[in-house]
């Protein structure tokens, strides 16, 4: 009887984990629409000095508008541990660091390696931050809450877990990006299978804790051999404007150079890659440009991104955070 009841619970839970859905419909846009990327030459948020929590890498910005300016929940690496810290700015360009606030707990499912690489929203009078934690090879996604952006309360278990055996995300879920549209949270995330292929998928939730994954996942696959994203995809950032959903995402090539790709969708599920590929142009981001965060302001989209001068898939990039603008264009 005990085994039968447990099995029934698992079956019911499994039926609730997957669904068919799209993002809210939009008025049709002009398919000639695109974006041109203009970036500042120098980073706007540098890594810290030796001994600081962000001394090796400062990456993964998640930027929110706030009274008087912007908040940036960004990831810092000291050579051993990834943490999430806070920086503030009046204009989105000049930042003041406020210290690390979220660290991994080695006594829980998180382990001691990472509690970072996340996505922040302000809802219901508090900050919600979905973040990556667990071993490097098999990460999962957690949720933390804060009233002030510094002291955090974590959900006790991952809110997004591995997929079933043989699935596209059975060995890792990471790189969360969350948007809230018409009362529903939508999560774009990286999934990793047993062959360590990394693709992008979608989930939805009413409360940010219990998630349904899209039955048709993944929504974006790596590119063909020789392309900028042939080795995998990650770090999506999604927004809506000009009658479409848009996605900036990180692509890895065969030698671990990383660049940003641009895709467009009318429903948030079926995506079309656009020819635009954005690479680092300066010495500090010559090998890596990654981790986009976006803020929409009319025809212009502010973009904060990570950059590095070492070709690596994850860390020790000499990572720093840059800033740029996506300007809307219209092809003739």
C-alpha positions as CSV (number, residue, x, y, z in Angstrom):
1,X,0.0,0.0,0.0
2,X,2.8,2.4,0.9
3,X,4.6,1.8,-2.4
4,X,1.3,2.2,-4.4
5,X,0.5,5.5,-2.7
6,X,4.0,6.8,-3.3
7,X,3.8,5.8,-7.0
8,X,0.5,7.6,-7.3
9,X,2.0,10.8,-5.9
10,X,4.8,10.5,-8.4
11,X,2.5,10.0,-11.3
12,X,0.4,13.0,-10.4
13,X,3.4,15.2,-9.9
14,X,4.8,14.1,-13.3
15,X,1.6,14.9,-15.0
16,X,1.8,18.4,-13.6
17,X,5.4,19.1,-14.6
18,X,4.8,19.5,-18.4
19,X,2.3,21.5,-20.4
20,X,1.7,23.1,-23.8
21,X,1.7,26.8,-23.8
22,X,3.0,30.0,-25.4
23,X,3.7,33.5,-24.1
24,X,0.9,36.1,-24.3
25,X,0.0,37.0,-27.9
26,X,1.3,40.2,-29.4
27,X,0.1,42.5,-32.2
28,X,2.1,41.4,-35.4
29,X,5.4,43.2,-36.0
30,X,7.4,44.0,-39.1
31,X,9.8,41.2,-39.9
32,X,12.3,43.7,-41.3
33,X,12.9,44.9,-37.7
34,X,16.3,44.2,-36.1
35,X,18.8,45.8,-33.8
36,X,22.3,47.2,-34.0
37,X,24.6,46.9,-31.0
38,X,26.7,49.9,-29.7
39,X,28.9,49.2,-26.7
40,X,31.1,51.3,-24.5
41,X,34.8,50.6,-24.9
42,X,35.6,50.1,-21.2
43,X,33.8,47.9,-18.6
44,X,31.4,49.6,-16.3
45,X,31.9,47.2,-13.4
46,X,35.3,45.7,-12.8
47,X,36.3,42.7,-10.8
48,X,37.6,43.4,-7.3
49,X,41.1,43.5,-5.9
50,X,42.9,40.4,-4.7
51,X,41.2,38.7,-1.8
52,X,37.8,40.1,-2.6
53,X,34.8,37.9,-3.3
54,X,34.7,39.0,-6.9
55,X,38.5,39.2,-7.5
56,X,38.7,36.7,-10.3
57,X,35.4,37.3,-12.2
58,X,32.6,39.8,-12.1
59,X,29.9,38.5,-14.4
60,X,26.2,37.6,-14.8
61,X,24.5,41.0,-14.3
62,X,20.8,41.0,-13.5
63,X,19.7,44.7,-13.5
64,X,16.5,46.2,-12.2
65,X,15.1,49.7,-12.3
66,X,14.7,51.1,-8.8
67,X,13.9,54.5,-7.2
68,X,16.8,56.8,-8.1
69,X,18.4,54.4,-10.6
70,X,19.3,50.8,-11.0
71,X,20.2,47.7,-8.9
72,X,22.6,45.1,-10.3
73,X,22.6,41.6,-8.7
74,X,25.8,40.3,-10.2
75,X,28.0,37.2,-9.8
76,X,31.5,37.3,-8.3
77,X,34.1,34.5,-8.3
78,X,37.2,34.5,-6.0
79,X,38.8,31.4,-7.6
80,X,36.8,28.9,-5.4
81,X,33.3,30.1,-4.9
82,X,30.6,32.0,-6.8
83,X,28.4,34.4,-4.9
84,X,25.8,37.0,-5.7
85,X,26.4,40.6,-4.8
86,X,24.7,44.0,-5.2
87,X,25.8,47.2,-7.0
88,X,23.8,50.4,-7.4
89,X,23.8,53.1,-10.0
90,X,22.0,56.3,-10.8
91,X,22.5,56.0,-14.6
92,X,23.3,52.3,-15.2
93,X,26.9,53.2,-16.1
94,X,28.7,54.3,-12.9
95,X,28.2,51.6,-10.3
96,X,28.9,51.4,-6.5
97,X,29.5,47.9,-5.1
98,X,27.5,47.1,-1.9
99,X,29.1,43.7,-1.2
100,X,28.1,40.0,-1.5
101,X,24.8,39.0,0.0
102,X,24.0,35.4,-1.3
103,X,26.5,32.6,-0.9
104,X,26.1,28.8,-1.3
105,X,25.3,26.7,1.7
106,X,27.5,23.5,1.7
107,X,25.1,21.8,4.3
108,X,22.2,21.8,1.8
109,X,21.6,20.7,-1.8
110,X,23.6,23.7,-3.0
111,X,27.0,22.5,-2.0
112,X,29.8,25.0,-1.6
113,X,30.5,26.0,-5.2
114,X,27.9,28.5,-6.5
115,X,24.8,30.5,-5.6
116,X,24.9,33.0,-8.5
117,X,24.3,33.3,-12.2
118,X,20.7,34.4,-11.5
119,X,17.7,36.5,-12.5
120,X,16.0,39.1,-10.3
121,X,12.5,40.6,-10.3
122,X,10.7,42.9,-7.8
123,X,7.3,41.5,-6.9
124,X,5.0,41.8,-3.9
125,X,7.3,44.2,-2.0
126,X,10.4,41.9,-2.2
127,X,13.1,40.9,-4.6
128,X,12.9,37.4,-6.1
129,X,16.1,35.9,-7.3
130,X,16.3,32.6,-9.2
131,X,19.9,31.4,-9.1
132,X,22.1,28.4,-10.1
133,X,23.5,26.1,-7.4
134,X,24.9,22.7,-6.8
135,X,28.0,20.9,-8.3
136,X,29.4,22.4,-11.5
137,X,28.6,19.3,-13.5
138,X,24.9,19.0,-12.3
139,X,23.5,22.4,-11.4
140,X,19.9,23.1,-10.4
141,X,17.9,26.3,-10.0
142,X,16.9,27.7,-6.6
143,X,14.9,30.8,-5.4
144,X,15.8,33.4,-2.8
145,X,13.8,36.3,-1.5
146,X,14.9,39.6,0.1
147,X,13.3,42.8,1.3
148,X,16.5,44.9,0.9
149,X,18.5,43.0,-1.7
150,X,21.2,42.0,0.8
151,X,19.7,39.6,3.3
152,X,18.1,36.6,1.6
153,X,15.7,33.8,2.5
154,X,16.1,30.7,0.4
155,X,13.5,28.1,-0.6
156,X,14.7,24.8,1.0
157,X,14.8,22.8,-2.2
158,X,15.5,23.5,-5.9
159,X,12.5,25.1,-7.6
160,X,13.6,23.7,-11.0
161,X,15.0,20.2,-11.1
162,X,16.4,17.8,-13.6
163,X,14.2,16.3,-16.3
164,X,13.5,12.6,-16.5
165,X,16.1,10.0,-17.7
166,X,16.9,10.5,-21.3
167,X,15.5,14.0,-21.5
168,X,17.3,17.1,-22.8
169,X,17.8,18.5,-19.3
170,X,18.4,15.3,-17.3
171,X,21.9,16.3,-16.1
172,X,21.6,20.1,-15.4
173,X,19.3,23.1,-15.3
174,X,21.0,26.5,-15.1
175,X,21.2,30.1,-16.4
176,X,17.7,31.2,-15.4
177,X,16.1,34.3,-16.9
178,X,12.6,35.1,-15.6
179,X,10.0,37.6,-16.9
180,X,6.5,38.2,-15.6
181,X,3.7,38.7,-18.1
182,X,0.0,39.1,-17.4
183,X,0.3,37.4,-14.0
184,X,2.5,34.5,-15.0
185,X,6.2,33.9,-14.5
186,X,8.1,32.6,-17.6
187,X,11.5,31.1,-17.2
188,X,14.0,30.6,-20.0
189,X,16.9,28.3,-18.9
190,X,19.8,26.1,-20.0
191,X,19.3,22.4,-20.0
192,X,22.1,19.8,-20.2
193,X,21.7,16.2,-21.3
194,X,23.9,13.2,-20.6
195,X,26.1,14.0,-23.6
196,X,26.6,17.5,-22.0
197,X,24.8,19.2,-24.9
198,X,23.5,22.6,-23.8
199,X,20.2,24.0,-25.2
200,X,17.6,26.5,-24.1
201,X,14.1,25.7,-22.8
202,X,11.0,27.4,-21.3
203,X,8.9,26.9,-18.2
204,X,6.0,28.8,-16.6
205,X,4.7,29.3,-13.0
206,X,2.0,31.1,-11.1
207,X,4.1,31.7,-8.0
208,X,7.7,31.4,-9.0
209,X,8.2,28.2,-7.0
210,X,6.2,25.4,-8.8
211,X,7.1,25.3,-12.5
212,X,5.6,23.6,-15.5
213,X,8.1,22.8,-18.3
214,X,7.1,23.3,-21.9
215,X,6.4,19.9,-23.4
216,X,8.0,20.8,-26.7
217,X,11.4,21.8,-25.1
218,X,14.1,22.7,-26.1
219,X,13.1,25.9,-27.8
220,X,16.6,26.7,-29.2
221,X,19.2,24.3,-30.4
222,X,23.0,24.8,-31.1
223,X,23.9,26.0,-34.5
224,X,25.6,23.9,-37.3
225,X,29.3,23.0,-37.4
226,X,31.4,26.1,-37.8
227,X,28.8,28.5,-36.3
228,X,29.4,30.8,-33.3
229,X,27.1,28.6,-31.2
230,X,28.0,25.1,-32.4
231,X,29.2,24.0,-28.9
232,X,26.1,25.1,-27.0
233,X,23.8,27.8,-25.9
234,X,23.1,29.5,-22.6
235,X,22.4,32.7,-20.6
236,X,19.2,33.9,-22.4
237,X,17.7,37.4,-21.9
238,X,14.2,37.9,-23.3
239,X,12.0,41.0,-23.8
240,X,9.1,42.2,-26.0
241,X,9.0,45.2,-28.3
242,X,7.9,46.1,-31.8
243,X,5.5,43.2,-32.1
244,X,7.9,40.4,-31.2
245,X,9.6,38.6,-28.4
246,X,13.4,39.0,-28.7
247,X,16.2,36.9,-27.2
248,X,19.8,37.7,-26.7
249,X,21.7,34.5,-25.8
250,X,25.3,33.3,-25.4
251,X,26.8,30.9,-28.0
252,X,29.9,28.8,-27.5
253,X,32.1,27.9,-30.5
254,X,34.5,25.0,-30.8
255,X,37.4,26.8,-29.1
256,X,35.2,28.3,-26.3
257,X,35.0,31.8,-27.7
258,X,31.6,33.2,-26.6
259,X,29.5,35.7,-28.5
260,X,25.9,37.0,-28.3
261,X,23.2,35.9,-30.8
262,X,19.9,37.4,-31.5
263,X,16.6,35.5,-32.1
264,X,13.0,36.6,-32.7
265,X,9.7,35.0,-31.9
266,X,6.0,35.8,-32.2
267,X,4.9,33.5,-29.4
268,X,8.0,33.0,-27.2
269,X,8.3,29.3,-28.1
270,X,9.1,29.2,-31.8
271,X,12.3,31.2,-32.4
272,X,14.1,32.4,-35.6
273,X,17.8,33.1,-35.4
274,X,18.8,36.4,-36.9
275,X,22.1,37.0,-38.8
276,X,23.4,39.4,-36.1
277,X,26.2,38.1,-33.9
278,X,27.8,40.4,-31.4
279,X,31.4,39.9,-30.4
280,X,33.7,41.7,-28.1
281,X,35.8,44.4,-29.7
282,X,38.2,45.4,-26.9
283,X,41.1,43.7,-25.3
284,X,39.1,43.0,-22.0
285,X,36.3,41.2,-23.9
286,X,38.2,39.8,-26.9
287,X,37.5,36.2,-26.1
288,X,34.1,36.3,-24.3
289,X,31.0,38.4,-24.4
290,X,28.2,36.7,-22.5
291,X,25.5,37.0,-19.7
292,X,23.2,39.7,-21.2
293,X,20.7,41.6,-19.0
294,X,18.3,44.0,-20.7
295,X,16.1,47.0,-19.9
296,X,13.7,48.3,-22.6
297,X,13.4,52.1,-23.1
298,X,11.3,52.8,-26.2
299,X,13.2,52.0,-29.4
300,X,16.4,51.4,-27.4
301,X,17.3,48.4,-25.2
302,X,20.0,48.9,-22.6
303,X,22.2,45.8,-22.3
304,X,24.7,44.9,-19.5
305,X,26.9,41.9,-20.3
306,X,29.9,39.9,-19.1
307,X,33.2,40.0,-20.9
308,X,36.6,38.3,-20.6
309,X,39.9,37.9,-22.3
310,X,40.3,34.2,-21.6
311,X,38.4,31.6,-23.7
312,X,36.7,29.4,-21.0
313,X,33.2,28.0,-20.8
314,X,32.5,29.1,-17.2
315,X,35.1,30.9,-15.0
316,X,38.6,32.4,-14.7
317,X,37.9,34.8,-17.6
318,X,39.2,37.9,-15.9
319,X,35.5,38.7,-16.2
320,X,34.2,42.2,-16.0
321,X,30.8,43.8,-16.8
322,X,30.2,46.0,-19.9
323,X,27.3,48.1,-21.1
324,X,25.8,48.8,-24.5
325,X,22.7,49.8,-26.4
326,X,20.6,47.9,-28.9
327,X,19.2,50.4,-31.4
328,X,16.1,49.4,-33.4
329,X,16.7,49.2,-37.1
330,X,14.4,48.5,-40.1
331,X,15.9,46.8,-43.2
332,X,14.9,48.2,-46.6
